[in-house]
Amino acid sequence: MAVVAPSDEMEMEKIAEDELSKLQRQFRVMEIDRATVMSSVQPTLRVQRNIIKTLNADLEKIMMELKLTKSSSNVMENVKTREKLVSLLKEHERFSTEVREHRGTISELDFLLKQVQKEIKGLKAKGTGCDLEYAKTLTNQTLLSQLENRLDTAMKKFNTVNSENYKMRVEIDKLLRDRQFFNLIWRNQLKRLMDGKAQILELVEQAITAYDQREEWCTKLEALKEKAAIDYRKHCMEVRELQRQLDHSMKLEEFLRTKGTVRLTAADAKAEAKRLEQQEAEARAYNHYVSVLDAIREFAGEEDVDKLIQEFTRREEENYALFNYINEVNTELKNLSDAVRMLKANIDDERAKHQAKLYKQQDSIESLRATLEQRRAATDDARAAAARSEQVLAALLQQIQALALQSECNSLPLMKLLGRTFDVSVTNARLYIKSLEKKVMEIVDVIKIDEAWQRAAEGGKERTPPSARRRRKPAPSPRAPRTQPAPLAVRG
């Protein structure tokens, strides 16, 4: 046993050295193969990196466009619209307050008018003479005309305020509809944004899942490679042990055959001849196998049969591993190309949708601009017409004022008493026109009375001249019109 132990240790050291040299040679071969595979796969990886960069750039552009949809300009526009609505509502409240005040003024005027009418009725009931009644009636008519003028002015202001309120309500309704349309578009854009984010998150999750599966498969492959290497080393050791036992058994058989040789008989001679022929056949087969093995050794450049077997097995395993790796890489490349194709299709769809949206916005802007130009032209025409109307109205008012001054209407002293100016305006034009009408009627009545008096004088009839009464009537009031004497002259 003391002699056997060192040989076993030497044999184990030799086995370890052989194993180390084999592993070093396998490592060098694997390094060479890895460099070859990397050099062959490098262009494909470069193309894939370029594709990934372009996709990342497109993704950044899409995210930038999505951020622009939530830009501050839209928020500021909403704030401006809200402020405008608030100001319009305040103006509406202010105008409503003014309308209520004007309505209160109108009600007060109506109340005063009713009181004046009651006073007129009372004065009519208490009147003592025709002249006093006529003077009071004239005063009441003057007061009534003033109140009517004030009522007409208040009604005009009220109608103006109502028209402005109607325009403001129309504008507010239009702004509310625009805001509703904007909110609808905004909700649609937010929905599309959330759908895009969900799709992006789904794609990211799929990519993460694929990467995790790839890492798991790579880990399993490494574990299988380590297990295969361990099994291969165990198998090699078992093969060496079996070869040693086989050599020992063959030596023992030869020794026993030599020791157990006896005299040959005729049957033994035949058996021996047959055995020799079989040995020769086996020798020929062995020589053939040896020649084949020599050819293999010469081709491989290796003398050790075990090493040749190991090299063949290793090459087979490496080829099988490379085949599996190439299949996995091809599958991964196919999946990546499909994902890239889908992303490109999605990007093209988003670009088409964005372009369609831009075209639609441009069309709406152009239509709004055309409508704005039409409205501006109509406004300019209306302003020009209003200016012309104002010029004509001013000329008419000047002519009315000139006629009133020339005819010395009875309303001018009343205007002085009221503290009003002599300038004719839209509010007091009706007063001047009524005064002119009364003045014209007085002149016509005077002309009729003079004609009647002349006819009476020519007829030689004795009567009291109507002109005397006509001269006595205006005594109570200098502003009394000369309309009363005409029927007296006719009756005379």
ZIQUI-V143652 format. One line per field, one symbol per residue. ss: DSSP state (~ for helix, > for strand, _ for the rest). psi: psi as a letter, one per 30 degrees, with the letter a starting at -180 (. if undefined). A space follows every 50 residues. Layout:
ss = ???
psi = ???
This chain:
ss = _~~~~~~~~~~~~~~~~~~~~~~~~~~~~~~~~~~~~~~~~~~~~~~~~~ ~~~~~~~~~~~~~~~~~~~__~~~~~~~~~~~~~~~~~~~~~~~~~~~~~ ~~~~~~~~~~~~~~~~~~~~~~~~~~___~~~~~~~~~~~~~~~~~~~~~ ~~~~~~~~~~~~~~~~~~~~~~~~~~~~~~~~~~~~~~~~~~~~~~~~~~ ~~~~~~~~~~~~~~~~~~~~~~~~~~~~~~~~~~~~~~~~~~~~~~~~~~ ~~~~~~~~~______~~~~~~~~~~~~~~~~~~~~~~~~~~~~~~~~~~~ ____~~~~~~~~~~~~~~~~~~~~~~~~~~~~~~~~~~~~~~~~~~~~~~ ~~~~~~~~~~~~~~~~~~~~~~~~~~~~~~~~~~~~~~~~~~~~~~~~~~ ~~~~~~~___~~~~~~~~__________~~~~~~~~~~~~~~~~~~~~~~ ~~~~~~~~~______~~~~~~~~___________~~~~~~~_
psi = efeeeeeeeeeeeeeeeeeeeeeeeeeeeeeeeeeeeeeffeeeeeeeee eeeeeeeeeeeeeeeeeefhlfeeeeeeeeeeeeeeeeeeeeeeeeeeee eeeeeeeeeeeeeeeeeeeeeeeeefkfleeeeeeeeeeeeeeeeeeeee eeeeeeeeeeeeeeeeeeeeeeeeeeeeeeeeeeeeeeeeeeeeeeeeee eeeeeeeeeeeeeeeeeeeeeeeeeeeeeeeeeeeeeeeeeeeeeeeeee eeeeeeeefgklkkaeeeeeeeeeeeeeeeeeeeeeeeeeeeeeeeeeef gkfkeeeeeeeeeeeeeeeeeeeeeeeeeeeeeeeeeeeeeeeeeeeeee eeeeeeeeeeeeeeeeeeeeeeeeeeeeeeeeeeeeeeeeeeeeeeeeee eeeeeefilffeeeeeefgllfkkaeegeeeeeeeeeeeeeeeeeeeeee eeeeeeeefgkjlkkfeeeeffegeekfgklhfefefeeee.
